[in-house]
Amino acid sequence: MAPSDPHDSQQLHPSTKVLTEGFDPRLSVGSARPAVFRSSTYVFSSPEAAERAFDLSAGRARAEEGEAVDLIYSRFNHPNAEILEDQVVALEDGATAALAFNCGMAAIMTALLTLLRPGQSIIYTVPIYGGTQHFIQDYLSAWGVVGVLVHSGQTERLDHAIATAENLAVVLLETPANPTLMMTDIRRASATAAERKTRDSESRPVVIVDNTLLGPAFQHPLTLGADLVAYSGTKYLSGFSDMLAGVLLAKDPELIRRIRPTRGLFGTILQPDECWLLTGRLPTVRLRMSRASKNAQRIAEALASNPKVKRVIYPTLFPDADQRRIYEKQCDYPGAMFSLDFAGGKRAAFDFLRHLRVARNAVSLGGVETLACHPKTTTHSGFAEEEFRQAGVTDGLVRVSVGIEDWRDLLADFEQALAAV
Ligand SMILES: *Cc1c(COP(=O)(O)O)cnc(C)c1O
C-alpha cells in the first residue's frame, strides 16, 4: 500500500500510520529516517513561486489541493516541523492538522492569543497547569479578556457557565486535572458549547482540551466533540525528560490555518533539531504509555490497602460515581499518574520522598523514569490557602509519575519508603 494514498491510509491504525505517513524519503536523499534541515531561509524556485508563497503565508490566498508551496523562512515553517506535524496527526484520533511549538505553554498561549479578543471570555477548569492559570488570570485579564473559573468535577456548574457566559470565545478543559486527577466530561461540555450556536446564532466557542496527561494513547477529545487538543510534548510525547515541546491538533484544518500566522509572528515554532528528536520519539509513545499505565495501576491498587497511606488517587480507585462514569466513558486506560495522600501531612510526605531510591524527587511527568513531588510546596506553591482547599492539594499529597521500570522494583521502593514514614 502506498503510504501517500490518503484513502487507504485511513484504514490504518495510529501505530502504523506514525511509521508510514508524513515523511517522504525522496525528499531526504532516500534516507530511511528524516534528515535535519537547519536552514533559516529557503531558496525560491522562481520569483512567482516566492510571491505565491508569501500570499499563502499571509492568508491572502488559499492553497490548491496538492499544490507544492515553496518554503520561506524557518520562523514560519520548515521541513522538520512539517514532518513532525504530519506524523503527530497520525497518532491523534480525529485530527486532520497540527502545529509544533517550542513548549506546551507556547502552544497554549499562541492558541489563546489567536482566539480571544478584549471583551470576550474564556471558561477554564481548575486545577489547571500553573502556567496556564497564571496566563489567563494575570496576563489575559490585563488585556481585557474575562476568565471564568469552574472547578473540575462540577459537571452541572460547567454546563451552566458554558450556556450563560457572555461573549464566550473559548472553553479550556484540562482533564484529568493535576494532581487530583479530577475529570471533566469532554463530550458533554462540547455539546453544551455547540448548542450556543443554534440557540442565539453566536459563533460557537472553541473547545480546547489540554490532553497532556492521557493523550494521545488513552483519551481522544477530538472524537468527543472538542475542537482543539493541546499538548506539552515535553511529557509523554517526547518521553525522556530531555526536551521541551508543544503541539496543537485540530479536527478542522481551518482552525490550524487561523493559528499558524500567530505562531509565525511570535516565533513559537519548534526548532528543526527538536522537531527531529520528537519525531523519532513518536512511534514509541503508545508503547511507553501502555507500559507506564500498567505499572501505575498495579502499584496504585497495591498501595491502596497500605495503612500508611490515607488515600490513593487513581482513576480505577475513584470513590465518586460521576468521576467513575466519566473515566469509564472517555478514557481507554487509567494512565501513569497517581497521588498519595498522607494522614501525617507535609512531614510524612517529605519523609516518603526522602527515602525513595528508584523513583526520583523531581517535578514534571511523562518520562520513562519514575518521578515524585510534593505539589503543595513545588508545582502548586503559588496557590492561596483557599485555592489549595478547592483544588484538593493537601499538605500530605505526593504526586507520582510512573515510568517504565519493572513495576515490582517500583512497588518495593514505595513500600520501603512508606515503612520509613
Ligand atoms: C507541563 C505542562 C504544560 C506546560 O508545558 P511546557 O512544555 O512545560 O511548556 C501544560 N499543561 C500540562 C498539563 C502540563 O503538564
The ligand as a Gaussian input file, in Angstrom:
#p B3LYP/6-31G(d) Opt

LIG

0 1
 C        3.915000      20.645000      31.521000
 C        2.517000      21.009000      31.175000
 C        2.227000      22.165000      30.440000
 C        3.281000      23.144000      30.002000
 O        4.164000      22.572000      29.088000
 P        5.684000      23.078000      28.870000
 O        6.171000      22.154000      27.808000
 O        6.409000      22.960000      30.165000
 O        5.581000      24.484000      28.412000
 C        0.900000      22.408000      30.109000
 N       -0.084000      21.585000      30.502000
 C        0.165000      20.476000      31.223000
 C       -0.963000      19.594000      31.618000
 C        1.463000      20.145000      31.583000
 O        1.704000      19.041000      32.319000

